[in-house]
Amino acid sequence: MVAAPAAADAVARARRLTSLNVGLHLVLIDGSPVLRPGELDGLVGRNGRFDDNPLRAGLRFFFRTAARRHLAAEIRAQFEAFRATGLVLDHINAHKHMHLHPTVARLVVEIGRDYRLHAVRLPAELTAPLRRAFPGERLPMPPPRFAVAALRRRLRRARLAINDHVFGIAWSGAMTEDRVLALLPCLPAGVSEIYFHPAAELTPALQADMPGYRPTEELAALISPRVRRRIEELGIRLVGYTDLAPAG
């Protein structure tokens, strides 16, 4: 999140971790823009932040010409801010999966060409592996299949690399060691992204922004020797999105 309060610290850490693949997490709802609020009339409120309602924001993106123009400018500004970090762009995704919106998806593909965009996260979560891992558990509705399928087609036409599956949506904020260990042998064939929201400590700010999330447990899962051993036992290979991009 290039406009987030700790972005500079995150960039400094990423520069020290030279093997880390870093992506751009586009923020178009429920967050702060890169451009000044006055340049985004109709997209941000009096508090200077984007709308936190995905449906309301999505309708605005789709039906209002001025909103689409401002949206394009903000997406470009976020790509520019990422490029200014000097980090290599591994992939992009969007906060709350807003790149599933057709207007956002089109703009990401068109603008991304100017910034050497090679890969995009596809938020395609299968429920069957989750049910095998934890039978009987009630799962929330996944992102709409028609929207995922449309995004998949658009990205393939643009010859952008994508993952086959993603995990971390239904269990968002609760990707604990036990869950990951149960999920790993149930992963489908192909490329799966498993994503987390880790933190070294649960601060009041995190509790307010992500109520119910368990970020310290997610960090523990990420650095767990048990998880590492299980990955090796199952022959799972860890890659970045850049590794999936077609040559040239």
SULMOQUI-V418861 format. One line per field, one symbol per residue. phi: phi as a letter, one per 30 degrees, with the letter a starting at -180 (. if undefined). psi: psi as a letter, one per 30 degrees, with the letter a starting at -180 (. if undefined). burial: + if it has 9 or more other ideal C-beta (glycine too) atoms within 8 Angstrom, else -. A space follows every 50 residues. Layout:
# SULMOQUI-V418861
phi = ???
psi = ???
burial = ???
This chain:
# SULMOQUI-V418861
phi = .dcdecddddddddddcdcddccccdcbbhacddddeddbejcbcddicd eccdddddddedccdddddddddddddddddddddiddddabbbeihddd ddddedddddddedbhdcabdcdccddedddddbeiddcdddeedddddd deddddddhcdbddbbbkddceibddeddddddedcdddjcccccbbdad acdedddddbdidbdddddeddcddddeddedddidcdbcdedcdddi
psi = jfglegeeeeeeeeefiffkkklkjkjflhaklelkeffhkfflafggll kgjeeeeeeeeefjeeeeeeeeeeeeeeeeeeeffflkjellakkghfff keeeeeeeeeefefghkflkkjijkkfeeeeeeikfkkklklkkeeeeee eeeeeeefhkkllelkkfeegkfhileeeeeeeeffklkajkkjllillf ljleeeeeeikflieeeeeeeegkeeeeeeeeefgkkklleeffkkk.
burial = -+++--+--++--++-----+-+++++++++-+++----+--++----++ +-----++-+++-+--++-++++++++++++++-+-+-+++++++-++++ +-+++++++-++--+-+++++++++-+-+++-+-----+--++---++-+ ++-+++---++++++++++++++++++-++++++-+++---+++-++++- -----++--+--++++++++++-+--+--++---------++-++---
